Structure formats: C-alpha cells, structure tokens
Amino acid sequence: MDGLSQAADCNPVTKLDTSNAQTGIADDDQRFLLYFITGTYFGPDLKEERPQKSVLQRIAEGLPPYTSDQLVGSHVKTVEVERVYYYVLRKADQSAVVKLPLLHQFFQGNLPKNEKEPNANYPQFPDLFPSILHPHSRFKNRYKIIENIVFINNPEICYIKPEDIERFERLTGLEDFVLDRDAARLHTSPDSSVLHNVAVHVSEPDTELPSIRSSRKSKKSKHINDILAFSDPLQDVHVVEPVSSVPYNGTPMLYSYMASMPTEDDSDPVEKVGPAMIFLPSVPAKKEWSNIVAATKSGFALTGSAAMGKVGPIIGLMDIGECEDSYLFRVSLPGVERDERGFSCEVENDGKVSIRGVTTTGEKTVYRYSQVFEMQTQNLCPPGHFSISFKLPGPVDPQQFSGNFGTDGILEGIVMKGRDTS
C-alpha cells in the first residue's frame, strides 16, 4: 500500500500541458486516480465473501490469493466500469481526468510509462485483476465485459492512509467515498457527445431519476438513444432493418392454454396443434378446472386479472394523455434491451413518435450463470429487432421532449405542444 501515498505531497492539480494532451501520457495525479478508483470501488466477485471487499482492501488485509473455483462467474460491462470512473471524477478538474483511449489502455495494462515522472507508475488494471481470472471478452458478440468483478459503491476505507484519503478528496472534490450506485453506473464520460442536456434517463432498480429537458441541437427530432449511445466507442454496430410491431386489440379471455414444447415422449407421428386457447361456455368448478390443467403436459392456466389481458403482442401497448401545454405517452416495452446503442425513440414536429429497439426474450434456451434452461413455452416476444410508431394528437416541439425508460419496461415521455404550421 506504500504505492498509494508515494506522491501524496505533490502540488495541487495543474492543467495538463499541450505535450501531455498530444502524447497521451498520464501524469502522476491521473495515474493515482486510475489505480485508486479502480482498486477501491471494484473487487473480485467471490462466492463466500460477504460483505464484498475491494481489491485494495484485500491487499491491505493480507488475504490469500483466490482461485477460479471461488469466483461466482459473473461479469460487468466494461462501459459500466468506465462510467464509475467518470462519475467519481464528475467534480474534478479536467486535468485530473483521462480520456477514453488512455482509460482503455489502463484496462489492458498498456498505459505508457511517464518518463518525466518515474515515481508515477502505479499498478494497472491487470495488476489488480489478473486476466487469467478476470478476462476481458465480448458477451455474445454484443458488448465488452470484464468477468468476475463487482462494483462496491460503499467501500471500507479504514485501511487507507489519511494522506491518500486527503489526496483523493482534493482531486475529486468529493467529501466521502459513498457513491449512488445507479447514478454511477449510468454516468457518461467527457468523451461522449451526449454528456450534457440529454433527453432521457434510464432508471435502474429502486431509483427514480428526474427527467432532463433536451437541448436545442436538433430542429427536427430528439433521440432517446442519446443517453444510451455511450457504451463502447469501439463496438461494432450492425444495422438491421427493423420489423414493425403493431398493438392488437383482441377479445379478453377467461382461460388459456399454451401447447407445450415437444419432448422426447412426444415423438409419435400423431399430428399436433400449436399454441391454442380453450374457451369454456361456463365457469368450471375448481375440481373440473384442475382436471383440465392436469391433462396438459407442462401447460399452465391463467385466471383472474392475468387472464383478462388482450390477445396479441405484449410490446407496443400504450396510453396517451394530454394537458393544456403538453402530451404524455406511455409504451409497454417488456423484454426490450435498455442499455444498448440499438434503442432509439424519435419525436418529430408533427407528433409522430418512432421507437426502435431489440428484444431479448423468447429464447429457446436461457443461460443463467452455470445453468442452462430449455424453455418449455415461448409466450414472450421473440428476440430480434422491432419498431413501433404512432402519432400524438397534435404537433409538438421535439426540443422540449423528456422521457424515462424504467426497469418496469414502461417508456414514458412528455413533450410540449408545438404550433400548428399547417
């Protein structure tokens, strides 16, 4: 831990000179913060360790090395680690903050040495989290991840030397070490073009983030993916033509039955029907209903409020409201990926709202940690790209659009009414 305080008596932060900005060489303060933030707010995700400890706390306590068998097998998106770093430094002078290319070099252990400040070479990310136990990879060819690490938003600091705490607080402008878990994971970096005046917040569990009015940058429309776009600037983007999804207003049903997926016992050549519904002329007795359900193989029954839903796609159901100066809309998007570049919501002057995204439900096989589930039913929306469009009752001002896509799968937007130029 002596490395933490090796430069604690340095002068207050100064602006990066032009040579540093051009050569991409991190100075002493920047390297200290990279090492200190990563080592304090992240630790190995171990099965038996509760509460979870940061990697620097483990080093300070002299805990024995861990093995791959002790790791949970989880992963964290690389972009979330980036966001935590920039969130911690949100109040810091920009001379203390490295740009994304240098941050990526730190993650890979390739941050160039600073020959002008030989004492400023702190351990890099692979020194804290060896790649053999914490490999960097791409999850299903979609986004970059770091395996077996965990974010600790309220780390233990009793082991940290007072001079290192003082330096951290001086450089960051923070008064304590506790971070808002959700705000940290959703923060965008200074390199992101959508850092300021974005239109939509993506909520995480147990948090409600206030809506922020959009900027005046676009005269035609404002994209909800302005806040979602910052994930990985090096990530490949594949453009796929979306498929329209239109809400269907069907007849409420009292009871439903979905045919089970074929099993080994269903190998007989008898012709079978696909997913189906049974309509009963009268309400059955409880025993009769139980017998009907028992006659199915892996079937299920819906009763009460759950059975009163409308037949058709569960994606795209919406409500629209109106007040004197604005419109409100709510769209049901269960199973839609909320944290990727592929999601967007555009609001145009004439009131047209266009939503595009990717669904992640309806898979035939679901992988959860070390378990593999073969789905016997697939009633949720199938995985793939989708698009939804609808029109608000009148013209709007896209520049005054704000929204929130919550973990409940509901996209809510409020947009101010515009002048009718027709």
C-alpha positions in Angstrom: 0.0 0.0 0.0 3.0 2.3 0.1 2.4 3.0 -3.6 -0.8 4.8 -2.8 0.9 7.6 -0.9 4.2 7.8 -2.8 3.2 11.1 -4.3 0.7 12.4 -1.7 2.7 15.6 -1.0 2.5 16.7 -4.6 1.3 20.2 -5.5 -2.4 20.9 -6.2 -3.7 19.9 -9.6 -2.5 21.9 -12.5 -3.7 22.0 -16.1 -2.3 19.4 -18.5 0.2 21.0 -20.8 0.0 20.7 -24.5 2.6 18.0 -24.8 0.7 15.7 -22.4 -2.5 16.2 -24.2 -0.9 15.3 -27.5 1.3 12.4 -26.4 -1.3 10.8 -24.3 1.0 10.4 -21.3 -0.9 10.3 -18.0 0.6 12.3 -15.2 1.0 11.4 -11.5 -2.4 12.5 -10.4 -4.2 10.8 -13.3 -2.4 7.5 -12.6 -3.1 7.7 -8.9 -6.8 8.2 -9.6 -7.0 5.4 -12.1 -5.3 3.0 -9.6 -7.1 4.3 -6.5 -10.7 4.4 -8.0 -10.4 1.0 -9.7 -8.9 -0.6 -6.6 -11.3 1.0 -4.1 -14.6 0.6 -5.9 -14.1 -2.8 -7.5 -13.2 -6.2 -6.1 -13.3 -9.9 -7.1 -16.8 -11.4 -7.1 -16.2 -14.3 -4.7 -18.8 -16.8 -3.7 -18.3 -16.8 0.1 -17.2 -13.2 0.6 -19.9 -11.1 2.3 -19.6 -8.2 2.6 -17.6 -7.9 -0.6 -14.2 -6.4 -0.4 -12.3 -4.2 -2.8 -9.1 -5.5 -4.3 -7.0 -2.9 -2.3 -8.8 -3.8 0.9 -7.8 -7.5 0.3 -4.2 -6.5 -0.3 -4.1 -4.3 2.8 -5.6 -7.1 5.0 -3.1 -9.6 3.6 -5.8 -12.0 2.4 -4.6 -15.1 0.5 -5.0 -15.2 -3.3 -8.2 -16.6 -4.6 -8.7 -19.2 -7.3 -11.1 -19.5 -10.2 -13.2 -22.0 -8.2 -14.0 -19.3 -5.7 -15.3 -16.9 -8.3 -19.1 -16.5 -8.9 -18.8 -16.5 -12.7 -20.5 -13.1 -13.1 -19.5 -10.2 -15.3 -19.7 -6.4 -15.5 -19.9 -4.4 -18.7 -16.7 -2.6 -19.5 -18.8 0.6 -20.1 -20.1 0.4 -16.5 -16.5 0.5 -15.2 -15.8 3.5 -17.4 -18.9 5.2 -16.1 -18.0 4.7 -12.5 -14.5 6.2 -13.1 -16.0 9.3 -14.8 -18.8 9.6 -12.1 -16.2 9.7 -9.3 -14.4 12.5 -11.2 -17.5 14.4 -12.2 -16.5 17.3 -9.9 -12.8 17.1 -10.6 -10.7 19.5 -12.7 -10.4 18.1 -16.2 -6.7 17.9 -15.9 -7.1 15.0 -13.5 -9.3 13.0 -15.9 -8.0 10.8 -18.7 -9.8 10.4 -22.0 -11.3 7.1 -23.1 -8.3 5.9 -25.1 -6.0 6.2 -22.1 -8.6 4.6 -19.9 -8.8 1.6 -22.3 -5.0 1.4 -22.3 -5.1 1.2 -18.5 -7.7 -1.6 -18.6 -5.4 -3.6 -20.9 -2.3 -2.8 -18.9 -0.8 -0.8 -21.8 -0.7 2.7 -20.3 2.6 4.2 -21.4 5.1 4.9 -18.7 5.7 8.6 -17.8 9.5 9.1 -18.2 9.2 12.6 -16.8 7.7 11.3 -13.5 9.3 7.8 -12.9 7.6 7.6 -9.5 4.2 8.0 -11.0 3.9 4.4 -12.4 1.2 2.8 -10.4 -0.1 -0.7 -10.9 -2.5 -1.0 -13.8 -5.8 -2.9 -14.1 -4.4 -6.3 -15.0 -2.1 -6.0 -11.9 -5.1 -5.7 -9.7 -7.4 -8.1 -11.6 -5.2 -10.7 -13.4 -6.6 -11.5 -16.9 -6.4 -15.3 -16.2 -9.1 -14.8 -13.5 -10.8 -11.7 -14.9 -10.7 -12.0 -18.7 -11.9 -9.2 -21.0 -14.3 -10.5 -23.6 -17.3 -9.7 -25.7 -20.7 -11.1 -24.4 -22.5 -12.8 -27.3 -20.6 -10.6 -29.7 -22.6 -7.6 -28.4 -20.7 -5.7 -25.7 -17.5 -5.9 -23.9 -17.4 -7.3 -20.4 -14.9 -8.0 -17.6 -15.5 -11.2 -15.8 -15.8 -11.9 -12.1 -15.5 -8.3 -10.7 -18.1 -6.5 -8.7 -18.8 -2.8 -8.1 -18.7 -1.7 -4.5 -20.5 1.7 -4.0 -19.8 2.0 -0.3 -16.3 0.7 0.2 -14.5 0.2 3.5 -11.8 2.8 3.9 -10.4 2.2 7.4 -7.2 0.7 5.8 -6.5 3.7 3.6 -3.8 6.1 4.8 -5.1 9.6 5.7 -2.8 11.2 3.2 -4.3 9.1 0.4 -7.8 9.9 1.5 -7.0 13.6 1.6 -5.5 13.4 -1.9 -8.5 11.6 -3.3 -10.9 14.1 -1.8 -8.8 17.1 -3.0 -8.5 15.8 -6.6 -12.1 14.6 -6.9 -13.9 17.3 -5.0 -15.9 14.6 -3.1 -16.4 14.7 0.6 -16.9 11.0 1.2 -16.5 7.7 -0.6 -20.1 6.6 -0.9 -21.5 6.6 -4.4 -25.0 6.5 -5.7 -25.0 3.0 -7.2 -27.4 3.8 -10.1 -26.1 7.2 -10.9 -22.6 5.9 -11.1 -23.5 3.1 -13.4 -25.4 5.4 -15.8 -23.0 8.3 -15.9 -21.5 9.3 -19.2 -17.9 10.3 -19.9 -16.4 13.6 -21.1 -15.6 11.9 -24.4 -19.3 11.3 -25.0 -21.0 13.8 -27.2 -24.2 13.2 -25.3 -22.8 14.1 -21.9 -24.9 17.3 -21.5 -28.6 18.1 -21.9 -29.7 14.6 -22.8 -33.4 13.9 -23.1 -33.9 10.6 -21.3 -32.6 8.8 -18.2 -32.6 5.1 -18.0 -33.6 4.1 -14.5 -32.1 1.2 -12.5 -33.8 -0.8 -9.8 -35.1 1.1 -6.7 -34.3 4.6 -8.2 -36.3 7.3 -9.9 -34.2 9.7 -11.9 -35.6 13.1 -12.8 -36.2 13.9 -16.4 -33.9 16.4 -18.1 -35.1 18.6 -20.9 -33.5 18.1 -24.3 -31.0 20.5 -25.8 -31.7 22.7 -28.8 -29.2 20.9 -31.1 -31.7 19.3 -33.4 -34.5 21.2 -35.1 -36.5 18.1 -36.2 -36.3 15.3 -33.6 -34.6 14.3 -30.3 -33.3 10.7 -29.8 -33.8 8.8 -26.7 -30.7 6.8 -27.5 -28.6 10.0 -26.9 -28.3 8.7 -23.3 -28.0 5.0 -24.3 -25.5 5.5 -27.1 -22.4 5.7 -24.9 -21.5 2.1 -24.4 -18.3 1.3 -26.3 -17.0 3.6 -29.0 -15.0 0.7 -30.5 -18.0 -1.7 -30.6 -19.2 -2.8 -34.0 -22.6 -1.6 -34.9 -24.8 -3.8 -37.2 -27.7 -2.1 -38.9 -30.6 -4.4 -39.3 -33.9 -3.4 -40.9 -36.5 -3.3 -38.0 -39.7 -5.2 -38.1 -42.9 -3.3 -37.3 -44.8 -4.3 -34.2 -48.4 -3.0 -34.1 -50.6 -3.4 -31.0 -53.5 -5.8 -31.4 -56.8 -5.2 -29.7 -58.3 -8.7 -29.1 -61.1 -10.1 -27.1 -60.4 -10.7 -23.3 -60.1 -14.3 -22.4 -61.1 -16.1 -19.2 -58.9 -19.2 -19.5 -56.0 -20.0 -21.8 -53.8 -23.0 -22.5 -50.5 -23.0 -24.4 -49.3 -26.2 -26.0 -46.1 -27.4 -24.5 -42.8 -27.7 -26.5 -42.1 -31.1 -27.9 -40.4 -33.5 -25.6 -38.9 -37.0 -26.0 -42.2 -38.5 -25.1 -43.9 -36.6 -28.0 -42.0 -38.4 -30.7 -45.1 -40.2 -32.0 -46.3 -39.3 -35.5 -49.7 -38.1 -34.4 -50.4 -34.6 -35.7 -50.4 -31.9 -33.1 -51.7 -28.4 -32.9 -49.6 -25.4 -32.0 -50.3 -22.8 -29.2 -54.1 -22.7 -28.6 -56.8 -21.4 -26.4 -59.8 -23.2 -24.8 -63.0 -21.2 -24.4 -65.4 -22.7 -21.9 -69.2 -22.0 -22.1 -69.5 -21.6 -18.4 -67.3 -21.1 -15.4 -66.0 -24.6 -14.3 -65.8 -25.8 -10.8 -62.4 -25.7 -9.2 -62.0 -29.5 -9.4 -63.1 -29.5 -13.1 -60.6 -26.8 -13.8 -57.8 -28.6 -12.1 -58.5 -31.7 -14.1 -58.4 -29.7 -17.4 -55.0 -28.2 -16.4 -53.7 -31.6 -15.2 -54.5 -33.1 -18.6 -51.9 -30.9 -20.2 -48.2 -31.6 -20.4 -46.2 -28.7 -19.0 -49.2 -26.5 -19.7 -50.4 -23.6 -17.5 -53.6 -21.7 -16.7 -54.3 -18.0 -16.3 -57.2 -16.9 -14.1 -58.3 -13.6 -12.5 -56.7 -10.4 -13.7 -53.9 -12.2 -15.6 -56.5 -13.8 -17.8 -58.1 -10.5 -18.7 -55.2 -9.3 -20.8 -55.7 -8.6 -24.5 -54.7 -11.2 -27.1 -51.7 -10.2 -29.3 -48.2 -8.8 -28.9 -47.3 -7.5 -25.4 -44.9 -5.0 -26.9 -46.3 -1.7 -28.0 -49.4 -1.3 -25.8 -49.7 2.4 -25.0 -51.6 5.1 -23.3 -51.6 8.8 -24.4 -52.5 11.7 -22.2 -53.0 15.4 -22.8 -52.9 18.6 -20.8 -53.0 22.3 -21.7 -49.5 22.6 -23.0 -48.1 19.1 -23.5 -48.7 15.4 -24.3 -47.7 12.3 -22.2 -47.3 8.8 -23.6 -46.5 5.5 -22.0 -45.5 2.5 -24.1 -45.1 -1.0 -22.7 -41.7 -2.5 -23.8 -41.2 -5.6 -21.7 -38.1 -7.6 -22.5 -36.6 -4.7 -24.5 -32.8 -4.1 -24.1 -32.4 -0.8 -22.3 -28.7 -0.3 -22.3 -27.6 -0.6 -25.9 -26.9 1.5 -29.0 -29.8 -0.2 -30.8 -32.6 1.5 -28.8 -34.0 4.8 -30.0 -37.1 7.0 -29.7 -37.6 9.9 -32.1 -40.3 12.6 -31.7 -41.0 14.7 -34.8 -42.7 18.0 -35.2 -45.9 16.6 -36.5 -46.3 14.4 -33.3 -45.0 11.2 -34.9 -43.2 9.0 -32.3 -40.9 6.2 -33.7 -39.4 3.6 -31.4 -36.8 1.1 -32.4 -35.0 -1.5 -30.4 -34.1 -5.1 -29.7 -36.0 -7.6 -27.6 -34.1 -10.2 -25.6 -36.9 -12.5 -24.5 -38.5 -15.6 -26.2 -35.3 -17.6 -26.5 -35.5 -21.3 -26.8 -32.5 -21.7 -24.4 -31.8 -19.5 -21.5 -28.4 -19.4 -19.8 -28.2 -18.2 -16.2 -24.7 -18.4 -14.6 -23.8 -22.1 -14.9 -27.3 -23.3 -15.5 -29.0 -24.0 -18.9 -32.8 -23.9 -19.2 -34.6 -25.3 -22.2 -37.8 -23.3 -22.4 -41.0 -25.4 -22.5 -43.1 -22.4 -23.6 -42.2 -19.2 -25.5 -45.0 -16.8 -25.0 -43.0 -13.6 -24.7 -41.9 -11.6 -27.7 -39.3 -13.4 -29.7 -35.8 -12.0 -29.8 -34.8 -9.6 -32.5 -35.3 -6.1 -33.8 -38.6 -4.3 -33.7 -40.1 -0.9 -34.5 -43.2 0.9 -33.2 -44.6 4.2 -34.5 -47.7 6.2 -33.5 -48.9 9.8 -33.7 -49.7 12.1 -30.9 -53.0 14.2 -31.2 -51.2 17.3 -32.5 -47.9 18.9 -33.4 -45.1 19.1 -30.8 -41.8 20.7 -30.1 -39.2 17.9 -30.2 -36.7 20.1 -28.5 -38.8 20.0 -25.3 -39.1 16.3 -25.0 -38.1 14.4 -21.9 -38.5 10.7 -21.1 -37.7 7.8 -18.8 -37.3 4.1 -19.7 -37.7 2.3 -16.3 -36.9 -1.2 -15.2 -40.6 -2.0 -15.2 -40.4 -2.0 -19.0 -42.5 1.2 -19.4 -41.2 4.0 -21.6 -42.8 7.3 -20.5 -42.4 10.5 -22.5 -43.6 14.1 -22.1 -43.3 16.6 -24.9 -44.5 20.1 -25.1 -47.1 21.0 -27.7 -45.9 22.9 -30.8 -47.5 25.5 -33.1 -49.6 24.1 -35.9 -48.0 25.4 -39.0 -50.4 23.7 -41.4 
